[in-house]
Amino acid sequence: VAGGGLAGLIVAAACHAKGMKVALFEQAGSYAPYGGPIQIQSNALRALQRINPAIYEELVDIGTVTADRVSGLKIGYDAGNVLAGKYDKGDWLVRFDTVGPALDAGLPPTRVVDRPLIQQIFVKHGFPADTVRIRSRVKSYEKLGEGRGVRVMLEDGTSAYADVLVGADGIWSNVRKQMFGLGEGAGGFAASGAAGGAINNAEERQVARDTIAIASQAKRRFSGFTCYAALCEHKASNIEEVSYQILLGKDKYFVSTDAGGERQQWFALIRTPPGGEDPDPSREVPEPKLDRLRREFTDQAPGDANGDVWDSFALELINATPESEVKRRDLYDGAPLLRDPSRWLPPPPPRP
């Protein structure tokens, strides 16, 4: 398995549970304590229970239940008109019932668990201790012929042999690069996963510049949105009623979820060109990222650049977050990898 993030860990645990011998190659030197909470939906918990009961039981024990409160979509600003219908900022557009269907199907309710804890649980219960091989990045592979398996070449010059290679090495996958004959610059280091993300503003800006170059070779498309994200120590004013919500705007939206332990994880997604940068904090402007977000999601007249005055909950979380905790990255996506028995299916052309 190439890649030791959550996808790679799950694949390794599932294969081991079926009696297969697994080697998992991870580029990082260790599993960094990086990454916010992950929502594990009821059907995913059931799948994990079938893969490995010990993993399931520990995740359920330490997770925060979020299915016992409201989740859904809200309008972020005053919208509409008398004829078509008027929405006040903060009005619910859609509410999701996540606990009812789970109980009806005999499934456990959704839990939230911190990414580092999930990684630790998988490494502890999922497979033998020597399965994960750190500081080992898959560079390329060679198919050895029908029924003879595959040779995997690592960046340190060593090789491994297996029946099957699974590419779980992120959006800038080296396995995908070779599989589809992409440009040499299509493979890159993950911005998250086992290794963690950018650790400071300078590295964040470098990642943004590198990503544009890699994406053009990797046939990945820019989603149109830049994401600011943070995990803040804050008991939200709506914590008793709401577990997860999205405030929708015209060219932006604000996502927040209960992270457990009186914490909130939030994401501010803003339509903006890729490769943008925020200045470093200075004496004159100590909070450049937060200042931008306060303008984008202001709850005071005359509003944002669209003239919209936002629901105050976005600012509640933004103002509860230190500048140093806010991370920025451009969001890219792409078509999944599909295969049928007769041929590889190339990704469809990008949408206009």
C-alpha positions as CSV (number, residue, x, y, z in Angstrom):
1,V,0.0,0.0,0.0
2,A,1.5,3.3,-1.1
3,G,0.5,6.0,1.5
4,G,-0.1,5.8,5.2
5,G,-2.9,8.3,5.6
6,L,-6.4,7.2,6.6
7,A,-7.2,5.6,3.3
8,G,-3.9,3.5,3.4
9,L,-4.4,2.5,7.0
10,I,-8.0,1.3,6.3
11,V,-6.8,-0.7,3.3
12,A,-4.0,-2.3,5.2
13,A,-6.3,-3.2,8.1
14,A,-8.9,-4.7,5.8
15,C,-6.4,-6.7,3.9
16,H,-4.7,-8.0,7.0
17,A,-8.1,-9.0,8.4
18,K,-8.6,-11.2,5.3
19,G,-5.3,-13.0,6.0
20,M,-3.1,-11.0,3.5
21,K,0.5,-10.0,4.3
22,V,0.7,-6.2,3.9
23,A,3.4,-3.6,3.7
24,L,2.5,0.0,4.0
25,F,4.9,2.6,2.7
26,E,4.6,6.1,4.2
27,Q,6.8,9.1,3.2
28,A,6.7,10.8,6.7
29,G,9.2,10.1,9.4
30,S,6.5,9.6,11.9
31,Y,2.8,10.0,12.4
32,A,2.6,13.6,13.3
33,P,0.0,14.8,15.8
34,Y,-1.6,16.9,13.0
35,G,-5.2,17.2,11.7
36,G,-8.6,18.0,13.1
37,P,-11.5,15.9,13.9
38,I,-13.0,13.4,11.4
39,Q,-16.7,12.7,11.3
40,I,-17.2,8.9,11.0
41,Q,-20.7,8.3,9.8
42,S,-22.8,5.3,11.0
43,N,-22.3,3.2,7.9
44,A,-18.6,3.7,8.0
45,L,-18.5,2.7,11.7
46,R,-20.4,-0.5,10.8
47,A,-17.8,-1.2,8.0
48,L,-15.0,-0.7,10.5
49,Q,-16.7,-3.0,12.9
50,R,-16.7,-5.8,10.3
51,I,-13.1,-5.1,9.4
52,N,-11.7,-5.1,12.9
53,P,-14.0,-5.1,16.1
54,A,-11.2,-3.7,18.3
55,I,-10.7,-0.6,16.1
56,Y,-14.5,-0.1,16.1
57,E,-14.9,-0.4,19.8
58,E,-12.1,2.1,20.6
59,L,-13.3,4.6,18.1
60,V,-16.8,4.4,19.6
61,D,-15.5,4.7,23.1
62,I,-13.4,7.9,22.5
63,G,-15.6,9.6,19.9
64,T,-18.0,12.5,20.4
65,V,-21.6,11.7,19.3
66,T,-22.8,14.4,16.9
67,A,-25.9,12.6,15.6
68,D,-28.0,13.7,18.7
69,R,-28.3,17.3,17.4
70,V,-29.3,19.1,14.3
71,S,-27.1,19.2,11.2
72,G,-27.8,20.9,7.9
73,L,-27.6,23.9,5.6
74,K,-28.4,27.5,6.6
75,I,-28.6,30.7,4.6
76,G,-25.7,32.9,5.7
77,Y,-27.2,36.3,4.9
78,D,-30.5,37.9,4.3
79,A,-31.7,36.7,0.9
80,G,-34.6,36.6,-1.4
81,N,-37.6,38.9,-1.8
82,V,-41.3,39.2,-0.9
83,L,-42.5,37.6,-4.2
84,A,-40.0,34.7,-4.4
85,G,-39.7,34.2,-0.7
86,K,-37.5,35.8,1.9
87,Y,-34.9,34.2,4.1
88,D,-33.3,35.8,7.1
89,K,-29.6,35.0,7.8
90,G,-29.4,31.9,9.9
91,D,-32.6,30.3,8.6
92,W,-32.4,26.6,8.0
93,L,-32.6,25.5,4.4
94,V,-32.2,21.8,5.0
95,R,-31.9,19.8,8.2
96,F,-30.3,16.3,8.2
97,D,-31.6,13.5,10.4
98,T,-28.6,11.3,11.0
99,V,-29.7,9.5,14.1
100,G,-33.1,8.2,12.9
101,P,-31.9,6.3,9.9
102,A,-29.0,4.9,11.9
103,L,-31.2,3.6,14.7
104,D,-33.7,2.2,12.1
105,A,-30.9,0.2,10.5
106,G,-29.3,-0.9,13.8
107,L,-26.2,1.2,13.2
108,P,-24.2,3.2,15.8
109,P,-24.7,7.0,15.7
110,T,-22.1,9.2,14.0
111,R,-18.9,9.9,16.0
112,V,-16.2,12.6,15.7
113,V,-12.7,11.5,16.4
114,D,-9.4,13.4,16.1
115,R,-7.3,12.3,13.1
116,P,-4.2,11.6,15.2
117,L,-6.2,9.3,17.5
118,I,-7.7,7.4,14.5
119,Q,-4.2,6.9,13.1
120,Q,-2.9,5.6,16.5
121,I,-5.9,3.2,16.9
122,F,-5.3,1.7,13.4
123,V,-1.5,1.3,14.0
124,K,-2.3,-0.3,17.4
125,H,-5.0,-2.7,16.4
126,G,-5.1,-3.0,12.6
127,F,-2.0,-5.0,11.7
128,P,1.4,-6.3,13.0
129,A,3.9,-3.7,14.2
130,D,6.3,-4.1,11.3
131,T,3.6,-3.3,8.6
132,V,4.2,0.4,8.4
133,R,7.5,1.4,6.9
134,I,8.1,5.1,7.5
135,R,10.4,7.3,5.4
136,S,9.5,5.1,2.5
137,R,7.9,6.8,-0.5
138,V,6.8,4.9,-3.6
139,K,8.5,6.4,-6.7
140,S,7.3,4.0,-9.4
141,Y,6.2,0.4,-10.1
142,E,6.8,-2.3,-12.7
143,K,4.2,-4.9,-13.6
144,L,6.0,-8.3,-13.9
145,G,3.6,-10.1,-16.1
146,E,0.4,-12.0,-15.8
147,G,0.2,-13.7,-12.4
148,R,3.7,-12.6,-11.4
149,G,2.8,-9.5,-9.4
150,V,4.5,-6.1,-9.3
151,R,7.8,-4.6,-8.3
152,V,7.6,-1.4,-6.3
153,M,10.6,1.1,-6.5
154,L,11.1,3.4,-3.5
155,E,12.8,6.8,-3.5
156,D,15.7,5.5,-1.4
157,G,16.6,3.1,-4.3
158,T,15.3,-0.1,-2.7
159,S,12.5,-2.3,-4.1
160,A,9.7,-4.4,-2.8
161,Y,7.7,-7.2,-4.5
162,A,4.0,-7.9,-4.1
163,D,0.9,-9.4,-5.8
164,V,-0.9,-6.1,-5.7
165,L,0.0,-2.4,-5.3
166,V,-2.7,-0.1,-3.9
167,G,-2.2,3.6,-4.6
168,A,-3.4,5.5,-1.5
169,D,-0.8,8.2,-1.8
170,G,-3.0,11.2,-2.0
171,I,-4.2,13.6,-4.6
172,W,-0.7,14.0,-6.0
173,S,-0.2,10.3,-6.3
174,N,2.9,8.8,-7.8
175,V,1.0,5.6,-8.5
176,R,-1.6,7.6,-10.4
177,K,1.1,9.5,-12.3
178,Q,2.5,6.4,-13.8
179,M,-0.8,4.6,-14.3
180,F,-2.1,7.4,-16.5
181,G,1.2,8.5,-18.1
182,L,1.1,12.0,-16.6
183,G,3.9,14.5,-16.7
184,E,7.0,14.0,-14.6
185,G,6.0,16.8,-12.3
186,A,2.6,15.3,-11.5
187,G,3.7,13.6,-8.3
188,G,4.1,15.7,-5.2
189,F,4.1,15.6,-1.5
190,A,0.8,15.5,0.3
191,A,-0.3,18.7,2.1
192,S,-1.9,16.5,4.8
193,G,-2.2,12.9,5.8
194,A,0.3,11.2,8.1
195,A,3.0,13.8,7.6
196,G,0.8,16.8,8.4
197,G,0.4,20.1,6.6
198,A,2.3,23.4,6.2
199,I,3.7,24.4,9.5
200,N,4.2,28.2,8.9
201,N,3.2,30.9,6.5
202,A,6.4,30.6,4.4
203,E,5.8,26.9,3.9
204,E,2.1,27.5,3.2
205,R,3.0,30.0,0.4
206,Q,5.5,27.6,-1.1
207,V,2.9,24.8,-1.1
208,A,0.4,27.1,-2.9
209,R,3.0,27.9,-5.6
210,D,4.1,24.2,-6.0
211,T,0.5,23.0,-6.1
212,I,-0.3,25.1,-9.2
213,A,2.7,23.5,-11.1
214,I,1.9,20.0,-9.9
215,A,-1.8,20.3,-10.7
216,S,-1.2,21.2,-14.3
217,Q,0.9,18.0,-14.8
218,A,-1.4,15.8,-12.7
219,K,-4.6,16.8,-14.6
220,R,-6.2,18.0,-11.4
221,R,-8.6,20.9,-11.6
222,F,-8.9,23.8,-9.2
223,S,-12.2,23.7,-7.5
224,G,-12.5,27.5,-7.6
225,F,-12.2,27.8,-3.8
226,T,-9.5,28.7,-1.3
227,C,-10.0,27.2,2.2
228,Y,-9.1,28.8,5.5
229,A,-9.4,26.2,8.3
230,A,-8.8,26.0,12.0
231,L,-9.6,24.1,15.2
232,C,-10.5,26.5,18.0
233,E,-10.9,26.0,21.8
234,H,-14.4,27.4,22.1
235,K,-17.8,26.3,23.5
236,A,-20.1,27.4,20.7
237,S,-23.3,29.3,21.5
238,N,-25.4,26.7,19.7
239,I,-23.6,23.6,21.0
240,E,-26.7,22.2,22.7
241,E,-28.8,22.3,19.5
242,V,-26.4,22.1,16.5
243,S,-23.6,19.7,15.7
244,Y,-22.8,20.6,12.1
245,Q,-23.9,23.4,9.9
246,I,-23.0,25.2,6.6
247,L,-23.7,28.9,6.2
248,L,-24.2,29.5,2.5
249,G,-23.3,32.7,0.6
250,K,-23.1,33.8,-3.0
251,D,-19.4,33.2,-3.5
252,K,-18.4,31.7,-0.2
253,Y,-19.6,29.5,2.6
254,F,-18.7,28.7,6.2
255,V,-18.7,25.2,7.6
256,S,-18.5,24.4,11.3
257,T,-18.7,21.2,13.4
258,D,-18.6,20.2,17.0
259,A,-15.1,18.7,17.5
260,G,-15.7,17.4,21.1
261,G,-14.2,18.8,24.3
262,E,-15.6,22.3,23.8
263,R,-13.9,22.7,20.5
264,Q,-15.1,23.7,17.1
265,Q,-13.6,22.9,13.7
266,W,-14.4,25.4,11.0
267,F,-13.7,26.0,7.3
268,A,-14.2,29.2,5.4
269,L,-14.3,28.5,1.6
270,I,-14.0,31.6,-0.6
271,R,-14.1,31.8,-4.4
272,T,-10.8,33.2,-5.3
273,P,-8.0,32.5,-7.9
274,P,-5.4,29.8,-6.9
275,G,-1.9,30.7,-5.6
276,G,-3.0,33.6,-3.4
277,E,-1.0,34.6,-0.4
278,D,-1.6,36.3,2.9
279,P,1.1,38.7,4.3
280,D,3.0,37.7,7.4
281,P,1.7,39.2,10.7
282,S,3.4,42.5,11.5
283,R,3.1,45.1,14.2
284,E,0.8,47.1,12.0
285,V,-1.3,44.1,10.9
286,P,-0.9,41.4,13.5
287,E,-3.8,39.2,12.2
288,P,-3.9,39.4,8.3
289,K,-5.8,36.1,7.8
290,L,-8.4,36.8,10.5
291,D,-8.8,40.4,9.3
292,R,-9.7,39.1,5.8
293,L,-12.1,36.6,7.2
294,R,-13.8,39.3,9.4
295,R,-14.4,41.3,6.2
296,E,-15.7,38.3,4.3
297,F,-18.1,37.2,7.0
298,T,-18.9,40.6,8.7
299,D,-22.2,40.8,10.6
300,Q,-22.2,44.6,10.4
301,A,-23.5,47.0,7.7
302,P,-22.7,47.8,5.0
303,G,-21.7,44.1,4.7
304,D,-19.1,42.2,2.6
305,A,-18.1,43.0,-0.9
306,N,-21.5,41.8,-2.1
307,G,-23.3,44.0,0.4
308,D,-24.4,41.0,2.5
309,V,-24.5,41.1,6.3
310,W,-23.7,37.6,7.6
311,D,-25.1,35.5,10.5
312,S,-22.9,36.3,13.5
313,F,-22.0,32.7,14.2
314,A,-19.2,32.7,11.6
315,L,-17.5,35.7,13.4
316,E,-18.1,34.0,16.7
317,L,-15.7,31.2,15.7
318,I,-13.3,33.4,13.7
319,N,-12.8,35.7,16.7
320,A,-12.3,32.7,19.0
321,T,-9.3,31.5,16.9
322,P,-5.7,32.7,17.2
323,E,-4.1,33.8,14.0
324,S,-1.4,31.2,14.2
325,E,-4.0,28.4,14.1
326,V,-5.5,29.4,10.8
327,K,-4.2,27.5,7.8
328,R,-4.9,28.3,4.1
329,R,-4.8,26.1,1.1
330,D,-6.3,26.0,-2.4
331,L,-8.7,23.1,-3.1
332,Y,-8.2,20.8,-6.1
333,D,-10.2,17.8,-7.2
334,G,-10.3,15.2,-10.0
335,A,-12.0,12.2,-11.4
336,P,-11.7,8.9,-9.5
337,L,-9.6,6.0,-10.9
338,L,-11.8,3.3,-12.5
339,R,-11.0,0.0,-14.1
340,D,-13.0,-2.7,-15.8
341,P,-11.7,-6.1,-16.8
342,S,-10.8,-5.0,-20.3
343,R,-9.3,-1.6,-20.1
344,W,-8.3,1.4,-18.0
345,L,-10.8,4.2,-18.1
346,P,-9.2,7.6,-18.4
347,P,-10.6,10.5,-16.4
348,P,-13.4,12.4,-18.1
349,P,-12.5,15.9,-19.4
350,P,-12.8,18.8,-16.9
351,R,-16.2,20.4,-16.6
352,P,-16.5,23.8,-18.3
